């Protein structure tokens, strides 16, 4: 026990005799610990943000495109074939592992209102599409199954998927 007390006294004397070196050492340790904690916190925050963004895109949603892919992804060959209503009904009835089916048709076009026109994408779909993609609206409302059954002319504007 005597040796331990002597070592403590010697350490305190060394620290006291070189105050600036001791202060710089303590400062270096504090800055190092702070830097490590900050880097870990930033990494964790980025990871959660990225996972959140991927999940919001629909990590459990699968888009199926009919046809065969030609040279490269997004080939025109895939866009020339279309699912029939029979295909979609068959998927709804027989794909027991699917939570649901939402058909969609997307194409580039010109959107015009009065004398203003812009090029953009037009997406035709069913109300279940919004549920699968967790999409809501800021103003107004989304169209419903009744709109779909009645073939009402309903439009949702400003939707970016």
Secondary structure as GFF3:
##gff-version 3
##sequence-region A 1 161
A	DSSP	alpha_helix	2	17	.	.	.	ID=ss1
A	DSSP	alpha_helix	19	58	.	.	.	ID=ss2
A	DSSP	alpha_helix	76	80	.	.	.	ID=ss3
A	DSSP	alpha_helix	85	94	.	.	.	ID=ss4
A	DSSP	beta_strand	104	113	.	.	.	ID=ss5
A	DSSP	beta_strand	116	125	.	.	.	ID=ss6
A	DSSP	alpha_helix	127	132	.	.	.	ID=ss7
A	DSSP	alpha_helix	145	149	.	.	.	ID=ss8
###
